Amino acid sequence: MKLIKKVSPLVLAISAMAFAGNIYAATNIKIGIPQPMTGPATQYGDQIQAGALTAIEAINAAGGVKGQKLEPLLIDDGCEPKQAVPAANRVINSGAKFAVAHACSGTTIPAVNVYEQEGIVAITPGATSPLVTDTIKPHYFFRTIGRDDQQGPYAATYIAEKLKPKKVAILHDKQTYGSGVATQVRDSLAKQNINTALYEGINVGDSDYSAVITKLKSLNPDLIYFGGYHAELGLLLRQAREQGLATQFMGPEGVANKDLFAIAGSAIADLLVTLPSDFTKLPGNEKVLENFKKSKRSPDGAFTLTAYAAVQILADSITAVGTDPAKVAEYMHANPFNTAIGKVEYDAKGDLKEFEFAVFKWDKAGNTVQLSN
């Protein structure tokens, strides 16, 4: 009788990319990618996934990092502050020492403490609130996007120099990101002697903004700036036009969601938005664009190439000093990087020393054109 030895099933580390048939070994370098996979901010998560996964695939195809493959671990944070710490803990429990972490400021702020306490090197490609890095002055946490106190003054300068309004109304959604960037715009306009005649919060999730629109009509401002996300701005735009308010609207990168057009329709015409510059036009990014073409993903989106750059920075740092997060963080603070968003240099808090924002304009069909940088 032939004896057959019973073999236990081999336990495999299967990442969120297993659907594509990629199975990763235990010796790979895990990179957590917590971002919104559900909820109204899903598009921002889609952009982060597109950028991070395309960079990871390109690096792995070229031999990986010091002979090791990068392993992506997709985690849903829903762009919800209450999911921030659980999502960050999932990164840690996976064994990952690195992360391309979170799109939304309200989610990022509570998560930073977890990464700092556990010594996880994390880079946000989307969170712009100064509170992300000002609250605890992190060592392990970084960005590949500018702060609101860079974006707000940039928007204010554009308003003052290009639009030259006599009277501005500023609305915000009362949340960390929206109120933060709105405050930056208000304060920067004041320094340029532009009158903010109204600064007021609206409630997230409301379906009728008639009261504030009536107030705006009586005020008759030359520009309305909104700090927040696309769902509220979409309703504001549509209802404002329906009620005969034709004033120019402007907002930050958080409103630049494809669903904005689905909500606002043709009322989106002439909307101005500050976004990261179109880095697809950056000289030297030809190979990056080829990688997106190979992956059958789009390089477009506010956070796509900032996520790609985050992976590049992690890979370059690990190549230089190995996988010890403490050494990687030290290296990142001390060295410049050539990335898909250009040259990156960090200050002591992990913020970018420079970041290029630009103003984009929407037409009635939802198409955009970059006006300035």
Secondary structure as GFF3:
##gff-version 3
##sequence-region A 1 373
A	DSSP	three_ten_helix	16	20	.	.	.	ID=ss1
A	DSSP	beta_strand	29	35	.	.	.	ID=ss2
A	DSSP	alpha_helix	42	61	.	.	.	ID=ss3
A	DSSP	beta_strand	70	76	.	.	.	ID=ss4
A	DSSP	alpha_helix	81	93	.	.	.	ID=ss5
A	DSSP	beta_strand	98	100	.	.	.	ID=ss6
A	DSSP	alpha_helix	105	118	.	.	.	ID=ss7
A	DSSP	beta_strand	121	124	.	.	.	ID=ss8
A	DSSP	alpha_helix	131	134	.	.	.	ID=ss9
A	DSSP	beta_strand	141	143	.	.	.	ID=ss10
A	DSSP	alpha_helix	148	158	.	.	.	ID=ss11
A	DSSP	pi_helix	159	163	.	.	.	ID=ss12
A	DSSP	beta_strand	167	172	.	.	.	ID=ss13
A	DSSP	alpha_helix	176	191	.	.	.	ID=ss14
A	DSSP	beta_strand	195	201	.	.	.	ID=ss15
A	DSSP	alpha_helix	210	219	.	.	.	ID=ss16
A	DSSP	beta_strand	223	227	.	.	.	ID=ss17
A	DSSP	alpha_helix	230	242	.	.	.	ID=ss18
A	DSSP	beta_strand	248	251	.	.	.	ID=ss19
A	DSSP	three_ten_helix	253	255	.	.	.	ID=ss20
A	DSSP	alpha_helix	259	264	.	.	.	ID=ss21
A	DSSP	three_ten_helix	265	268	.	.	.	ID=ss22
A	DSSP	beta_strand	272	276	.	.	.	ID=ss23
A	DSSP	three_ten_helix	279	281	.	.	.	ID=ss24
A	DSSP	alpha_helix	286	295	.	.	.	ID=ss25
A	DSSP	alpha_helix	304	321	.	.	.	ID=ss26
A	DSSP	alpha_helix	325	334	.	.	.	ID=ss27
A	DSSP	beta_strand	337	339	.	.	.	ID=ss28
A	DSSP	beta_strand	342	344	.	.	.	ID=ss29
A	DSSP	beta_strand	357	362	.	.	.	ID=ss30
A	DSSP	beta_strand	368	372	.	.	.	ID=ss31
###
